[in-house]
Amino acid sequence: MIAGPVMAQQCLECHGDSSLTTTDSLGHQRSLFVNNSVFKSSIHSGMECSDCHKGISEIPHNEKLPKVNCGDCHNEEAQIYQQHGTLQVATGADIPACPDCHGKHNILPHDDKESSVNPLNLPATCGHCHEDVDLVKKHKIPMERPVEVFESSVHGKASLGGVYLAATCNDCHSSNGTAHIILPPGDPRSSINHFNIPKTCGRCHKSVEHDYWEGIHGKLTAQGETDSPVCTDCHGEHGILPPDDPRSPVSPARVAEATCSPCHESARLNEKYGIPTGRLQSWVDSYHGLKSRAGDLTVANCASCHGAHRILPHADPASSVNAANLQKTCGNCHPGISKAIASTPIHGTPGVTRTPIARVFQHIYIILIIGIIGTMIIHWLIDLRKQIKNINTKKQIVRMTPNEVWQHTFLMITFLTLVFSGFALRFSEAWWVKLIFGHEGGFPIRGIVHRVTAVLFIITTIWHGAYLMTKRGRQYIKDMLPGKHDFEQFKDMMLYNLGFSKNPPAFGRFSYVEKAEYWALVWGTGVMILTGFFLWFENFAVKWFPKGFLDVMLIVHYYEAWLAALAVLIWHMYSTIFSPTVYPMNPSWYTGKMPEEMYRHEHPADPILNPPKTIEELQHPDPQEEIT
């Protein structure tokens, strides 16, 4: 046992052992190993161990070291540091202690590049806690990986690249000019409080801050409006990117839609501040908007005309978009522009045309389009009528009874209506949706149309099911059943189409094309009715089925609709309209009959063309005679 003053060299006889560890205030394992060379290079190199570890008067001492109180020397900092975000020093739970940021025996001045609180190292130091997912979730911190995002930002790259003046954690989060006061954003004193953010960013960007406070956004912020944009609303928080980065929300290609429109297209904000609506759409439809969407990064965007930070209302004489200043503003891109052309409105009713003379040409073209295209449509409708009439003058074969024709008609009308009204929900912003259901997408009307049509579709399905129980219906389903010969005919058809066979297969009443379509329709009808039922009566589904069931039903309903619509468009439309052998169409869908010549070409093996005349022929039909 050694009594008297304890010297550092005596401490190192034990604490030079790297196997000794302890647990810090945050629950992290820390080594008690003291490297003498490291300690001598620290800012405390002239001190003895007992200056901090007070109460040790003899060696060996109690295993539990007395708690170090940095406030004995740093009294002012200890008084200031009372909380860190939402955590309080008084509770002590999870709040970082002095060594967690500054280190223990290797404490270095902040201007030393090896210091843990040097700007170059602060992200890693703060990241010990703020990149700890468990701690972040425990204390409900919104961002889980702030340091990782910061390192990819313009500030992070500059800071980590050795630019000492680049902003890092303390520059933004320290309040009252000291890193020992870090407050949550809800605290009015916090440097990241909504109303203090312009001042915080202004520590480095002084001229930008000055412009901001002079602009309308800054004036609204100064009045206490919480919905006025501040720096982080436009530029982001930790992941701030330079304007020339195409990912940046303030890049020329994105500033209009990603940054300005969320506020200026808000119905609530437009009503509150009396701002006209449709500004984004009118810009998109303008020359500048169209060129921007085409990838031109030099064409004018919102900031080009209104300014980036000193944004003023057009009625303000100092505004860049004031009528008296428009010639100068437009002249930045268009030198020599006249005052009259510069005064041409950019924002107005959405549409490419704006000036009176342009509207004249717009009206002329609308009249031309209606007149010329309308005449073309009428001409071909008359021609189509004549072609169909000519078809009907030829000898006809009954293909469908009136009952079957009406079934097909109801199926066709309900199917098309369901497709249009269903996709109108998914593509509510499309022009054709606005044309059919109104500018706002007509969701209530669309829903009613879709559900009423769905009921009619189900009734049509029941009607067809009842038909299948009749004598003709039973024969229909028997003829529609696929068999081995269908696969053989598919193979023969492929060989014929590819030039490996001279003759196509001879189809009977239904070809493999029609059978495939019919059974696909049966399958699709069942799937759409089942999934549509659960989506319509979602409360029933939620009560009886597990979580995620409705998501599955929605996916199946949506993509089955795509499958059915494309199958009809490609498979059915070709075989009944666009195939050269039936063009302009197979008329049986509305007359129930087909020209005998067309029928013999499409279904040469159908016994209806060569009915047996004797019992012997009925029992042993001649295939060659049927084809002939």
GUPAMAR-356183 format. One record per residue (C-alpha): residue in one letter; x, z negated, y. Coordinates in pm, 1 decimal. Example, Ala and Ser with C-alpha at 12.3 -4.5 7.8 and 13.67 -1.06 7.14 Angstrom:
// GUPAMAR-356183
A,1230.0,-780.0,-450.0
S,1367.0,-714.0,-106.0
This chain:
// GUPAMAR-356183
M,0.0,0.0,0.0
I,129.1,94.4,347.0
A,3.2,-102.3,642.6
G,29.9,-22.9,1012.8
P,-12.5,307.3,1199.9
V,-82.8,594.8,960.2
M,120.8,909.8,1028.9
A,26.4,1269.0,941.6
Q,315.3,1304.8,696.1
Q,183.3,1011.6,499.7
C,-164.9,1176.9,483.3
L,-13.9,1498.1,348.5
E,127.3,1315.2,46.5
C,-229.9,1311.3,-87.8
H,-418.6,1568.1,119.3
G,-169.1,1841.2,47.9
D,-345.8,1865.3,-289.9
S,-575.6,2170.9,-283.2
S,-792.9,2031.7,-565.0
L,-960.9,1777.3,-335.5
T,-1303.7,1893.4,-207.7
T,-1603.4,1757.3,-21.7
T,-1950.9,1879.8,82.9
D,-2018.4,1954.4,450.6
S,-2337.5,1903.8,652.3
L,-2474.5,2241.1,543.7
G,-2418.1,2175.4,175.8
H,-2112.4,2401.2,148.2
Q,-1813.1,2293.8,-60.9
R,-1506.5,2240.3,159.8
S,-1147.0,2177.2,55.8
L,-968.8,1863.5,179.5
F,-639.6,2045.7,141.1
V,-437.4,2033.7,464.5
N,-171.1,2299.2,513.2
N,82.4,2149.4,749.2
S,184.6,2483.7,898.4
V,-180.3,2568.8,969.8
F,-241.3,2233.3,1132.3
K,69.5,2264.0,1348.3
S,-53.6,2600.9,1483.9
S,-395.1,2460.4,1575.7
I,-495.4,2341.4,1921.0
H,-477.4,1982.4,1788.5
S,-120.1,2012.2,1660.7
G,4.8,1723.9,1877.0
M,-245.0,1479.0,1734.1
E,-226.6,1250.6,1434.0
C,-484.3,1258.7,1150.5
S,-604.8,912.8,1247.4
D,-695.4,1036.9,1598.7
C,-992.4,1214.5,1442.3
H,-1032.4,1023.8,1114.5
K,-1063.3,688.0,1285.8
G,-1084.6,367.4,1088.0
I,-800.8,446.0,847.2
S,-549.6,168.3,886.9
E,-391.4,158.5,544.9
I,-293.5,381.8,257.0
P,-449.1,428.7,9.8
H,-782.4,412.5,192.5
N,-1146.0,421.4,90.4
E,-1230.9,748.0,-90.5
K,-1501.5,831.8,163.3
L,-1337.6,940.9,486.5
P,-1492.7,811.4,807.6
K,-1709.8,1073.7,978.0
V,-1524.3,1266.6,1247.2
N,-1689.9,1249.2,1587.6
C,-1568.2,1536.7,1804.8
G,-1766.6,1388.4,2092.0
D,-1506.4,1111.2,2129.5
C,-1288.6,1368.4,2308.0
H,-1538.5,1645.7,2385.4
N,-1802.2,1424.7,2539.8
E,-1958.0,1692.8,2764.2
E,-2000.7,1941.9,2480.2
A,-2147.0,1670.7,2256.0
Q,-2406.7,1584.6,2517.5
I,-2498.6,1952.7,2568.3
Y,-2522.4,2036.7,2198.3
Q,-2855.7,1882.4,2106.4
Q,-3015.0,2173.1,1921.8
H,-2935.3,2507.6,1763.2
G,-3235.2,2737.5,1769.0
T,-3525.0,2532.9,1630.7
L,-3294.0,2279.0,1460.0
Q,-3226.1,1941.2,1622.6
V,-2901.1,1743.9,1605.6
A,-3105.6,1427.2,1576.0
T,-3248.1,1532.9,1238.7
G,-2919.4,1671.5,1109.7
A,-3091.6,1896.4,852.0
D,-2910.0,2232.1,818.3
I,-2789.7,2230.8,1177.9
P,-2428.4,2351.3,1201.2
A,-2175.1,2084.8,1295.6
C,-1865.2,2146.9,1507.3
P,-1638.3,2236.6,1208.8
D,-1889.1,2495.4,1083.0
C,-1819.3,2708.8,1388.8
H,-1476.6,2596.9,1511.5
G,-1309.5,2511.3,1181.7
K,-1145.2,2182.4,1081.5
H,-768.9,2163.0,1074.2
N,-714.1,2521.2,1186.0
I,-902.0,2498.4,1517.6
L,-768.9,2762.0,1755.4
P,-856.5,2842.4,2118.1
H,-1134.8,3099.7,2153.9
D,-899.4,3358.3,2308.2
D,-681.1,3352.0,1994.4
K,-770.8,3649.5,1772.3
E,-741.5,3425.4,1465.7
S,-997.9,3176.8,1599.8
S,-1333.7,3162.6,1424.2
V,-1503.8,3161.8,1766.4
N,-1307.7,3454.0,1902.2
P,-1547.2,3740.2,1988.9
L,-1389.1,3949.4,1713.9
N,-1471.2,3685.4,1451.7
L,-1800.0,3546.5,1579.9
P,-2022.6,3778.9,1371.3
A,-1858.2,3652.4,1052.3
T,-1878.7,3290.4,1172.9
C,-2246.9,3315.1,1262.4
G,-2304.9,3511.4,945.2
H,-2214.1,3209.8,728.5
C,-2565.3,3082.8,800.0
H,-2757.9,3380.0,939.1
E,-2669.5,3603.4,643.3
D,-2768.3,3325.3,401.2
V,-3106.6,3457.5,282.0
D,-3219.3,3115.3,156.2
L,-3155.2,2948.8,492.6
V,-3315.4,3236.0,682.2
K,-3632.8,3215.5,472.5
K,-3639.0,2836.2,484.1
H,-3642.9,2830.3,864.8
K,-3863.7,3142.8,901.3
I,-3607.5,3342.9,1096.6
P,-3757.0,3695.0,1138.7
M,-3440.9,3896.0,1066.3
E,-3263.3,3839.4,735.6
R,-2945.5,4043.2,798.1
P,-2876.9,4033.5,1173.2
V,-2497.9,4047.3,1140.7
E,-2509.8,4344.2,906.9
V,-2734.7,4529.4,1152.8
F,-2519.8,4421.4,1449.6
E,-2202.3,4557.0,1290.1
S,-2354.5,4908.6,1284.9
S,-2461.1,4890.5,1650.2
V,-2274.9,5013.8,1956.1
H,-2187.7,4655.3,2048.6
G,-2078.4,4564.6,1697.3
K,-1856.4,4867.9,1653.3
A,-1691.0,4808.1,1990.5
S,-1646.2,4434.2,1929.1
L,-1510.1,4472.5,1577.3
G,-1295.7,4758.7,1699.1
G,-1107.4,4521.5,1928.4
V,-1292.8,4572.8,2258.6
Y,-1279.3,4214.5,2385.3
L,-1548.3,4262.6,2653.2
A,-1807.5,4408.6,2413.7
A,-2113.9,4188.8,2365.4
T,-2120.7,3968.2,2058.8
C,-2340.7,3680.1,1938.7
N,-2265.3,3426.3,2210.7
D,-2298.1,3678.6,2493.0
C,-2667.9,3722.1,2419.3
H,-2775.0,3396.3,2257.2
S,-2596.3,3139.3,2474.8
S,-2811.5,2979.9,2744.6
N,-2692.1,2832.1,3074.2
G,-2356.9,2999.6,3022.8
T,-2253.6,2793.2,2721.4
A,-2256.6,2872.9,2350.7
H,-2350.3,2511.1,2278.2
I,-2702.2,2574.7,2408.9
I,-2866.9,2826.8,2175.7
L,-3244.6,2813.5,2209.0
P,-3529.7,2991.5,2028.0
P,-3702.0,3285.8,2204.8
G,-4016.1,3080.7,2268.0
D,-3823.9,2839.0,2490.5
P,-3850.2,2944.6,2859.8
R,-3483.8,2841.3,2904.3
S,-3366.1,3066.0,2619.6
S,-3145.8,3361.9,2701.9
I,-3352.7,3571.8,2458.4
N,-3689.7,3463.6,2596.7
H,-3891.9,3772.0,2692.0
F,-3863.6,3704.6,3065.3
N,-3489.8,3628.4,3050.5
I,-3372.8,3925.7,2843.3
P,-3308.9,4154.0,3146.8
K,-3085.7,3884.0,3297.7
T,-2907.7,3835.1,2966.1
C,-2834.0,4206.1,2929.5
G,-2749.0,4213.4,3298.7
R,-2447.9,3988.7,3234.1
C,-2274.2,4309.3,3126.2
H,-2506.5,4579.5,3260.3
K,-2550.7,4454.6,3617.1
S,-2643.6,4784.7,3781.5
V,-2894.7,4863.9,3507.1
E,-3053.1,4520.9,3552.8
H,-3083.0,4584.8,3926.0
D,-3258.5,4916.2,3864.4
Y,-3489.9,4754.3,3608.4
W,-3612.8,4482.1,3847.3
E,-3685.0,4747.4,4112.3
G,-3891.2,4952.5,3865.9
I,-4254.8,4897.7,3770.4
H,-4163.7,4744.7,3434.5
G,-3935.9,4486.9,3595.8
K,-4197.7,4401.5,3858.1
L,-4456.5,4339.0,3586.7
T,-4210.0,4120.8,3394.7
A,-4136.1,3922.6,3711.3
Q,-4512.5,3866.9,3750.0
G,-4525.5,3711.9,3403.9
E,-4679.0,4000.3,3208.8
T,-4585.8,3960.0,2842.4
D,-4668.8,4321.0,2753.0
S,-4424.1,4474.8,3000.7
P,-4123.7,4628.1,2822.9
V,-3781.9,4466.0,2851.8
C,-3444.2,4594.4,2733.1
T,-3495.0,4513.9,2365.0
D,-3834.8,4686.9,2350.1
C,-3670.1,5021.5,2423.3
H,-3313.8,4981.3,2294.1
G,-3364.9,4742.9,2002.9
E,-3205.8,4402.1,1945.7
H,-2914.6,4369.8,1703.1
G,-2894.6,4736.0,1601.0
I,-2862.2,4893.5,1946.9
L,-2738.2,5252.5,1919.9
P,-2599.2,5478.3,2194.1
P,-2841.7,5735.0,2343.1
D,-2644.6,6024.8,2192.6
D,-2708.5,5891.1,1841.1
P,-3009.7,6082.0,1700.7
R,-3129.1,5759.8,1531.4
S,-3152.2,5575.9,1862.5
P,-3505.5,5519.1,1998.4
V,-3379.9,5627.2,2341.4
S,-3213.2,5947.4,2221.6
P,-3349.2,6262.4,2390.6
A,-3517.4,6371.6,2067.6
R,-3699.9,6041.4,2011.1
V,-3753.7,5869.8,2345.1
A,-4098.0,6020.2,2409.2
E,-4259.1,5945.7,2074.1
A,-4058.2,5644.7,1951.3
T,-4016.3,5450.2,2275.9
C,-4255.4,5549.9,2554.7
S,-4567.7,5643.4,2359.5
P,-4626.1,5309.4,2176.6
C,-4718.4,5159.4,2516.0
H,-4843.8,5465.4,2701.6
E,-5068.5,5569.8,2413.1
S,-5211.7,5218.6,2374.4
A,-5581.6,5214.6,2460.1
R,-5561.9,4845.0,2553.9
L,-5266.2,4887.8,2789.9
N,-5403.3,5208.6,2941.2
E,-5729.3,5030.9,3017.4
K,-5551.5,4723.0,3153.5
Y,-5318.6,4911.3,3388.9
G,-5540.8,5210.1,3464.2
I,-5302.9,5463.8,3308.6
P,-5447.7,5801.8,3200.2
T,-5451.6,5865.8,2826.3
G,-5315.3,6165.0,2635.9
R,-4980.5,6170.8,2814.3
L,-4778.2,6218.7,2495.6
Q,-4996.3,6502.4,2367.0
S,-4991.2,6682.3,2700.6
W,-4609.3,6660.5,2705.1
V,-4581.2,6774.3,2343.3
D,-4796.7,7077.9,2425.4
S,-4586.9,7162.5,2730.3
Y,-4279.4,7387.2,2737.9
H,-4052.1,7081.4,2748.3
G,-4224.0,6914.3,2453.9
L,-4221.3,7225.6,2237.4
K,-3851.7,7285.9,2310.0
S,-3773.0,6921.7,2231.7
R,-3951.0,6941.8,1896.4
A,-3753.2,7256.4,1824.6
G,-3434.8,7046.8,1849.0
D,-3324.8,7115.9,2207.3
L,-3151.9,6797.3,2327.9
T,-3101.9,6921.9,2684.6
V,-3467.3,6985.8,2767.9
A,-3643.6,6734.2,2991.1
N,-3796.6,6423.5,2833.0
C,-3969.5,6117.0,2981.0
A,-3649.4,5964.9,3118.8
S,-3536.6,6296.1,3270.2
C,-3831.0,6296.0,3509.5
H,-3940.6,5932.6,3541.8
G,-3599.1,5770.9,3516.8
A,-3464.4,5540.1,3249.5
H,-3460.9,5197.8,3416.1
R,-3580.4,5234.8,3778.2
I,-3919.1,5373.3,3680.8
L,-4164.0,5381.2,3971.1
P,-4533.0,5486.4,3995.9
H,-4583.9,5840.3,4124.7
A,-4751.1,5702.9,4438.9
D,-4430.7,5519.4,4539.1
P,-4236.8,5730.7,4796.2
A,-3912.8,5637.2,4618.1
S,-4038.6,5756.6,4279.0
S,-3866.3,6057.0,4122.3
V,-4209.4,6196.5,4033.5
N,-4359.8,6146.2,4378.5
A,-4495.3,6475.3,4509.7
A,-4233.8,6478.2,4789.2
N,-3946.9,6436.6,4538.8
L,-4055.1,6670.3,4258.4
Q,-3850.8,6965.7,4385.3
K,-3533.7,6755.6,4375.1
T,-3618.6,6604.6,4034.7
C,-3697.1,6939.8,3873.6
G,-3395.3,7089.5,4051.3
N,-3164.5,6871.6,3841.9
C,-3232.7,7111.7,3551.8
H,-3369.6,7412.4,3743.2
P,-3151.4,7472.3,4053.2
G,-3332.7,7665.5,4321.0
I,-3680.3,7585.8,4191.5
S,-3950.1,7630.1,4453.9
K,-4164.2,7344.7,4575.0
A,-4480.4,7515.1,4449.0
I,-4350.6,7558.3,4094.6
A,-4207.3,7204.7,4092.6
S,-4554.0,7075.0,4182.3
T,-4709.9,7232.3,3870.6
P,-4867.9,6946.9,3670.9
I,-4693.0,6860.5,3344.9
H,-4946.7,6604.8,3226.1
G,-5305.4,6716.4,3210.9
T,-5558.8,6820.9,2953.4
P,-5366.3,6881.8,2630.9
G,-5291.6,7251.0,2588.0
V,-5009.6,7491.8,2665.3
T,-5166.5,7626.1,2983.7
R,-5160.9,7433.9,3311.8
T,-5151.9,7653.0,3625.2
P,-5465.1,7843.3,3743.6
I,-5317.5,8184.8,3656.9
A,-5213.2,8058.2,3315.4
R,-5567.2,7932.4,3255.1
V,-5697.7,8281.7,3338.3
F,-5475.8,8429.0,3066.2
Q,-5583.2,8150.1,2832.8
H,-5948.6,8240.9,2880.6
I,-5874.1,8612.5,2836.4
Y,-5699.5,8547.6,2505.5
I,-5974.9,8320.2,2380.4
I,-6229.3,8593.7,2452.3
L,-6004.5,8853.7,2284.1
I,-5955.1,8635.1,1976.5
I,-6327.2,8565.6,1941.0
G,-6417.8,8931.3,1998.0
I,-6148.5,9100.1,1787.3
I,-6133.8,8854.5,1496.9
G,-6511.8,8817.1,1500.8
T,-6549.0,9197.3,1477.2
M,-6301.5,9203.9,1189.1
I,-6497.2,8935.7,1003.7
I,-6829.4,9115.0,1058.2
H,-6674.1,9446.3,948.4
W,-6544.1,9304.9,621.2
L,-6861.2,9108.4,551.3
I,-7059.3,9433.0,580.1
D,-6805.3,9604.7,358.6
L,-6816.2,9321.5,105.0
R,-7196.0,9334.5,99.3
K,-7181.6,9707.2,22.8
Q,-6918.7,9660.9,-248.0
I,-7127.6,9392.4,-416.9
K,-7436.9,9611.4,-387.0
N,-7247.1,9894.4,-555.4
I,-7146.3,9660.4,-835.0
N,-7506.4,9557.3,-888.5
T,-7621.0,9919.1,-926.0
K,-7419.1,9951.1,-1245.0
K,-7542.4,9845.8,-1587.6
Q,-7529.9,9464.2,-1599.5
I,-7461.6,9206.6,-1869.8
V,-7622.3,8863.2,-1835.1
R,-7343.2,8611.5,-1804.4
M,-7525.6,8308.0,-1666.6
T,-7891.5,8205.2,-1667.1
P,-8055.1,8092.7,-1338.3
N,-8014.6,7731.4,-1457.9
E,-7640.7,7784.2,-1504.8
V,-7608.5,7966.2,-1171.5
W,-7769.3,7673.7,-987.5
Q,-7546.7,7425.9,-1170.9
H,-7241.5,7621.6,-1057.6
T,-7375.4,7647.1,-702.0
F,-7431.3,7272.4,-670.4
L,-7092.3,7206.0,-825.7
M,-6922.4,7445.8,-583.4
I,-7090.2,7304.0,-270.7
T,-7038.7,6937.1,-361.9
F,-6679.3,6996.5,-473.3
L,-6577.6,7171.7,-150.3
T,-6754.9,6911.3,62.8
L,-6581.2,6627.6,-123.8
V,-6243.2,6795.8,-80.2
F,-6285.3,6846.1,294.8
S,-6439.7,6504.9,367.4
G,-6189.0,6327.7,141.8
F,-5875.9,6487.4,286.1
A,-6016.8,6430.7,635.8
L,-5945.3,6060.1,585.7
R,-5581.8,6116.4,488.0
F,-5517.7,6382.3,755.0
S,-5736.3,6242.6,1032.5
E,-5508.2,6380.4,1307.4
A,-5521.3,6739.7,1182.6
W,-5690.1,6997.1,1405.0
W,-5942.5,7098.7,1139.7
V,-6053.7,6736.3,1096.0
K,-6112.3,6701.0,1470.0
L,-6292.2,7036.4,1466.9
I,-6529.3,6929.8,1187.2
F,-6574.0,6556.9,1250.7
G,-6488.2,6515.6,1619.3
H,-6178.5,6419.8,1819.0
E,-6155.2,6066.7,1677.5
G,-6179.0,6185.8,1317.4
G,-6546.5,6086.1,1283.3
F,-6472.4,5818.6,1023.9
P,-6829.3,5681.2,994.2
I,-6978.6,6031.5,960.1
R,-6702.2,6139.8,723.1
G,-6764.4,5835.6,502.2
I,-7138.6,5898.1,486.7
V,-7089.4,6268.2,407.0
H,-6833.4,6187.2,136.7
R,-7046.5,5923.4,-35.7
V,-7374.3,6118.3,-20.4
T,-7197.4,6425.1,-160.2
A,-7039.2,6210.8,-432.2
V,-7388.3,6103.4,-543.1
L,-7503.4,6468.0,-550.0
F,-7190.7,6556.2,-747.6
I,-7273.3,6287.4,-1005.3
I,-7634.2,6414.0,-1025.1
T,-7499.0,6765.6,-1089.0
T,-7278.6,6621.2,-1364.9
I,-7580.7,6450.9,-1525.5
W,-7775.5,6776.4,-1492.7
H,-7499.1,6960.3,-1679.6
G,-7492.2,6689.3,-1946.7
A,-7866.4,6734.1,-2003.1
Y,-7817.3,7110.8,-2022.0
L,-7558.2,7067.6,-2298.8
M,-7829.4,6911.6,-2518.7
T,-8040.0,7229.9,-2508.8
K,-8002.0,7507.1,-2768.6
R,-7810.2,7731.6,-2526.4
G,-7605.9,7433.1,-2407.0
R,-7502.3,7343.4,-2761.1
Q,-7391.4,7700.8,-2818.6
Y,-7210.1,7692.3,-2482.9
I,-7007.6,7386.1,-2575.5
K,-6938.2,7529.9,-2922.7
D,-6801.4,7850.7,-2769.3
M,-6602.2,7652.1,-2514.4
L,-6417.6,7437.7,-2770.9
P,-6048.0,7533.7,-2789.6
G,-5906.3,7656.8,-3118.6
K,-5592.2,7790.1,-3277.4
H,-5681.9,8143.3,-3170.6
D,-5665.4,8039.6,-2801.8
F,-5298.3,7949.3,-2833.9
E,-5234.8,8276.7,-3017.1
Q,-5413.6,8467.6,-2740.3
F,-5209.3,8286.2,-2476.9
K,-4892.0,8394.9,-2656.1
D,-5019.7,8754.2,-2689.1
M,-5114.3,8760.8,-2318.9
M,-4767.7,8644.4,-2215.7
L,-4606.8,8910.3,-2437.5
Y,-4834.0,9176.8,-2285.8
N,-4770.8,9067.5,-1924.5
L,-4393.8,9055.5,-1981.9
G,-4394.5,9404.0,-2136.1
F,-4324.4,9305.8,-2497.5
S,-4666.5,9417.0,-2623.8
K,-4870.8,9730.5,-2554.9
N,-5219.6,9577.3,-2585.0
P,-5367.6,9260.9,-2432.3
P,-5558.1,9016.7,-2655.6
A,-5934.1,9074.2,-2695.0
F,-6120.0,8771.4,-2557.4
G,-6460.3,8662.4,-2677.1
R,-6725.3,8489.8,-2468.2
F,-6467.3,8256.2,-2310.2
S,-6094.5,8316.9,-2271.3
Y,-5830.5,8044.4,-2285.4
V,-5824.0,8063.3,-1903.3
E,-6191.1,7963.8,-1876.1
K,-6162.4,7699.5,-2147.7
A,-5861.7,7537.5,-1982.3
E,-6046.2,7530.5,-1650.6
Y,-6365.7,7387.3,-1797.3
W,-6197.4,7100.5,-1982.8
A,-5977.0,7027.8,-1682.3
L,-6299.8,7004.3,-1480.3
V,-6448.3,6762.4,-1735.3
W,-6138.5,6545.3,-1723.6
G,-6111.2,6554.8,-1345.0
T,-6480.6,6477.9,-1298.6
G,-6453.9,6166.0,-1513.8
V,-6140.4,6045.5,-1334.8
M,-6280.2,6107.3,-985.2
I,-6614.9,5938.8,-1058.8
L,-6447.9,5635.2,-1215.7
T,-6185.3,5584.8,-944.9
G,-6433.4,5668.4,-669.1
F,-6670.5,5401.5,-800.0
F,-6404.5,5129.9,-774.3
L,-6295.6,5243.9,-428.3
W,-6655.8,5245.3,-308.2
F,-6740.3,4905.2,-457.1
E,-6404.8,4739.9,-390.7
N,-6547.0,4386.5,-394.4
F,-6648.0,4434.7,-756.6
A,-6300.1,4564.5,-840.5
V,-6123.2,4276.0,-664.7
K,-6340.0,4023.2,-847.6
W,-6283.1,4156.3,-1199.9
F,-5945.8,4326.5,-1195.7
P,-5588.0,4213.0,-1116.2
K,-5398.8,4261.8,-792.9
G,-5282.0,4616.8,-742.7
F,-5573.2,4767.3,-935.4
L,-5725.1,4921.5,-622.3
D,-5386.5,5063.0,-524.4
V,-5369.7,5240.4,-859.8
M,-5726.3,5368.8,-819.8
L,-5645.8,5501.8,-472.1
I,-5332.1,5682.2,-591.1
V,-5510.4,5835.7,-890.7
H,-5811.8,5939.5,-677.9
Y,-5592.3,6098.1,-408.7
Y,-5357.6,6290.9,-636.0
E,-5632.3,6395.3,-879.8
A,-5807.4,6543.2,-574.9
W,-5491.8,6741.2,-494.9
L,-5466.3,6855.1,-857.3
A,-5830.0,6967.2,-868.4
A,-5821.2,7141.8,-529.6
L,-5501.6,7331.8,-608.4
A,-5624.2,7423.0,-957.8
V,-5941.4,7577.2,-813.2
L,-5749.6,7751.6,-535.4
I,-5484.7,7900.3,-765.2
W,-5637.2,7925.0,-1115.6
H,-6007.6,7982.7,-1049.3
M,-5986.0,8192.9,-731.0
Y,-5741.1,8436.4,-889.6
S,-5937.0,8491.3,-1208.2
T,-6273.9,8535.5,-1031.8
I,-6178.7,8703.1,-702.2
F,-5818.2,8811.2,-650.7
S,-5737.9,8958.8,-989.6
P,-5737.6,9339.3,-945.7
T,-5960.7,9376.8,-1251.2
V,-6250.9,9185.0,-1087.0
Y,-6186.6,9231.0,-712.9
P,-6374.9,9191.2,-481.0
M,-6527.8,8930.1,-711.1
N,-6702.3,8848.3,-1032.5
P,-7065.9,8853.9,-907.2
S,-7205.7,8635.8,-1184.8
W,-7161.8,8320.2,-973.9
Y,-7466.8,8417.3,-762.8
T,-7646.8,8690.4,-962.8
G,-7576.0,8558.2,-1310.8
K,-7474.0,8908.9,-1416.8
M,-7156.4,9113.6,-1454.3
P,-7117.7,9493.3,-1462.0
E,-7091.7,9604.2,-1824.5
E,-6762.6,9781.2,-1751.6
M,-6609.9,9462.3,-1609.6
Y,-6752.3,9254.9,-1892.7
R,-6609.6,9489.2,-2158.7
H,-6268.1,9462.0,-1992.8
E,-6277.3,9081.7,-1961.6
H,-6457.6,8990.8,-2286.2
P,-6429.2,9285.1,-2528.3
A,-6464.6,9065.4,-2838.1
D,-6791.6,8900.1,-2729.9
P,-7056.6,8981.6,-2995.0
I,-7311.6,9036.0,-2716.9
L,-7152.6,9377.0,-2656.3
N,-7193.4,9484.6,-3020.4
P,-7481.2,9286.8,-3173.0
P,-7503.8,9309.9,-3555.4
K,-7786.0,9531.2,-3683.5
T,-7814.3,9414.5,-4045.4
I,-7788.0,9094.4,-4244.0
E,-7465.3,9228.5,-4394.8
E,-7321.4,9301.7,-4051.8
L,-7433.4,8959.9,-3928.1
Q,-7252.4,8788.2,-4215.2
H,-6942.9,9015.9,-4201.7
P,-6898.6,9155.3,-3849.3
D,-6639.3,9428.9,-3805.0
P,-6379.4,9304.5,-3546.4
Q,-6267.3,9658.7,-3469.4
E,-6623.6,9759.1,-3387.2
E,-6659.1,9459.2,-3152.2
I,-6348.7,9556.4,-2957.1
T,-6465.0,9914.4,-2936.0
